[in-house]
Amino acid sequence: MPKLTFPKRHKHCDVRSREHLTPPEVDKLRKAAHRIGRHGERNDTMILLAYRHGVRVAELIHLGWDQVDLDQRLLHVRRVQNGVPSTHPLTGTAMRALQKLKRLAGDAAYVFLSERKGLLTDSSVRKMIAQAGEVAELGFPVHQHQLRHGCGYKLAHSVYALHTALHETT
């Protein structure tokens, strides 16, 4: 019997120099996602929330309207993989995007719905983000976790900038 061989998994550094997206790249990705398919608003909002709140695909597709407090401008994030649940403030951009989706969703329990008003699959979200990456022409393949890493990168950079600004004034 012949021995089975599997293709070697590529190293990330062979495909791209980093594992996060920058704010301008996220903007390009959002614009591209808005232009593809019939659900541009939904796709754009998914990318926005994934980037701003560092949510995973599973957390996105299971995000319920009971976790979105439009009156208080808060997002209650239920983490997977033993993460700690948290509450995040929503920006004006995210608020407007979520309000549009809420009007379209009616009495649906979940924020991001499929064509038939059901839950999206993680595969469909990953494919949408990859396709948006191609349309955005960023020069490298894009995957959802780069949005999560981009969130961390942006937060760390903001803290560093604040720290530097405080020490320059003293």
C-alpha positions as CSV (number, residue, x, y, z in Angstrom):
1,M,0.0,0.0,0.0
2,P,1.4,3.4,-0.9
3,K,2.3,5.8,1.9
4,L,0.0,8.8,2.2
5,T,1.7,12.1,2.0
6,F,0.1,15.4,2.8
7,P,1.1,18.8,1.5
8,K,3.4,20.8,3.8
9,R,1.7,23.7,5.5
10,H,3.2,27.0,4.5
11,K,4.8,29.2,6.9
12,H,3.0,32.5,7.5
13,C,6.2,34.5,6.8
14,D,6.4,32.9,3.4
15,V,3.0,34.4,2.5
16,R,3.1,37.8,4.3
17,S,5.5,39.7,6.6
18,R,3.0,40.1,9.4
19,E,-0.2,38.6,10.9
20,H,-2.2,41.8,11.4
21,L,-4.0,44.3,9.3
22,T,-3.3,48.1,9.6
23,P,-6.1,50.6,9.9
24,P,-5.8,51.7,6.2
25,E,-5.9,48.0,5.1
26,V,-9.0,47.4,7.2
27,D,-10.6,50.4,5.5
28,K,-9.9,49.0,2.1
29,L,-11.2,45.6,3.2
30,R,-14.4,47.1,4.5
31,K,-15.0,49.0,1.3
32,A,-14.4,45.9,-0.8
33,A,-16.7,43.8,1.5
34,H,-19.4,46.4,1.0
35,R,-19.1,46.0,-2.8
36,I,-19.3,42.2,-3.0
37,G,-22.5,40.2,-2.9
38,R,-26.0,41.3,-1.8
39,H,-25.1,41.8,1.8
40,G,-22.6,44.6,1.7
41,E,-23.8,46.3,4.9
42,R,-23.7,43.1,6.8
43,N,-20.3,42.2,5.6
44,D,-18.8,45.6,6.2
45,T,-20.3,45.6,9.8
46,M,-18.8,42.1,10.5
47,I,-15.4,43.3,9.5
48,L,-15.8,46.5,11.5
49,L,-16.8,44.6,14.7
50,A,-14.2,41.9,14.2
51,Y,-11.5,44.6,13.9
52,R,-12.6,47.0,16.6
53,H,-13.5,44.4,19.2
54,G,-11.1,41.6,18.3
55,V,-13.8,39.0,18.0
56,R,-13.4,35.6,16.5
57,V,-15.5,34.2,13.7
58,A,-17.5,32.0,16.2
59,E,-18.1,35.1,18.3
60,L,-19.3,37.0,15.3
61,I,-21.7,34.5,14.0
62,H,-23.3,33.9,17.4
63,L,-23.6,37.6,18.2
64,G,-27.2,38.1,19.4
65,W,-29.2,41.2,19.6
66,D,-29.4,40.6,23.3
67,Q,-25.6,41.4,23.4
68,V,-26.1,44.8,21.7
69,D,-27.3,47.7,23.8
70,L,-28.1,50.4,21.3
71,D,-29.4,52.7,24.0
72,Q,-26.3,52.5,26.1
73,R,-24.0,52.2,23.1
74,L,-22.5,48.9,24.4
75,L,-21.5,45.6,23.0
76,H,-21.4,42.6,25.4
77,V,-18.9,40.1,24.0
78,R,-19.2,36.5,25.0
79,R,-15.8,35.0,24.3
80,V,-15.1,31.4,23.2
81,Q,-12.0,29.3,24.0
82,N,-12.2,30.1,27.7
83,G,-12.0,33.9,27.1
84,V,-13.3,36.4,29.6
85,P,-16.7,38.1,28.7
86,S,-16.4,41.8,28.4
87,T,-18.4,44.9,27.6
88,H,-17.1,47.3,25.0
89,P,-18.3,50.8,24.0
90,L,-19.6,51.2,20.5
91,T,-18.4,54.0,18.2
92,G,-20.8,56.2,16.2
93,T,-19.8,54.2,13.0
94,A,-20.6,50.9,14.6
95,M,-23.8,52.2,16.1
96,R,-25.1,53.4,12.7
97,A,-24.1,50.2,11.1
98,L,-25.8,48.1,13.8
99,Q,-29.0,50.3,13.7
100,K,-29.3,49.6,9.9
101,L,-28.9,45.9,10.4
102,K,-31.4,46.0,13.3
103,R,-34.0,47.5,11.0
104,L,-33.4,44.8,8.4
105,A,-33.3,42.0,11.0
106,G,-36.8,42.6,12.4
107,D,-37.3,40.2,15.3
108,A,-34.3,37.9,14.5
109,A,-32.3,36.8,17.5
110,Y,-28.9,37.1,15.8
111,V,-27.2,40.2,14.3
112,F,-25.6,38.6,11.3
113,L,-28.0,36.6,9.2
114,S,-27.8,34.4,6.2
115,E,-29.8,34.8,3.0
116,R,-32.6,32.7,4.7
117,K,-32.4,34.6,8.0
118,G,-30.5,31.8,9.8
119,L,-27.1,31.7,11.3
120,L,-24.1,32.2,9.1
121,T,-21.5,29.5,9.0
122,D,-17.9,30.1,9.9
123,S,-16.9,29.0,6.5
124,S,-19.1,31.6,4.8
125,V,-17.6,34.4,6.9
126,R,-14.1,33.2,6.2
127,K,-14.8,33.0,2.5
128,M,-16.3,36.5,2.4
129,I,-13.3,38.0,4.2
130,A,-10.9,36.2,1.9
131,Q,-12.9,37.4,-1.2
132,A,-12.9,41.0,0.2
133,G,-9.2,40.7,0.6
134,E,-8.8,39.8,-3.1
135,V,-11.1,42.6,-4.2
136,A,-9.2,45.1,-1.9
137,E,-6.0,44.1,-3.7
138,L,-3.9,44.3,-0.5
139,G,-1.1,42.2,-2.0
140,F,-1.4,39.2,0.3
141,P,-4.1,36.7,1.3
142,V,-6.4,37.9,4.0
143,H,-7.9,35.8,6.8
144,Q,-10.3,36.7,9.7
145,H,-7.7,36.3,12.4
146,Q,-5.7,39.2,11.0
147,L,-8.6,41.5,12.1
148,R,-8.2,40.2,15.6
149,H,-4.5,40.7,15.6
150,G,-5.0,44.1,14.0
151,C,-7.2,45.0,17.0
152,G,-4.4,44.1,19.4
153,Y,-1.8,45.9,17.3
154,K,-3.9,49.1,17.2
155,L,-4.6,49.0,20.9
156,A,-0.9,48.5,21.7
157,H,0.1,51.3,19.3
158,S,-2.5,53.6,20.9
159,V,-1.2,52.9,24.4
160,Y,2.4,53.5,23.2
161,A,1.4,56.8,21.6
162,L,-0.4,57.9,24.7
163,H,2.5,56.9,26.9
164,T,4.9,58.7,24.7
165,A,2.8,61.9,24.6
166,L,2.5,61.9,28.4
167,H,6.2,61.6,28.8
168,E,7.0,64.3,26.3
169,T,4.9,66.9,28.2
170,T,6.7,66.3,31.5
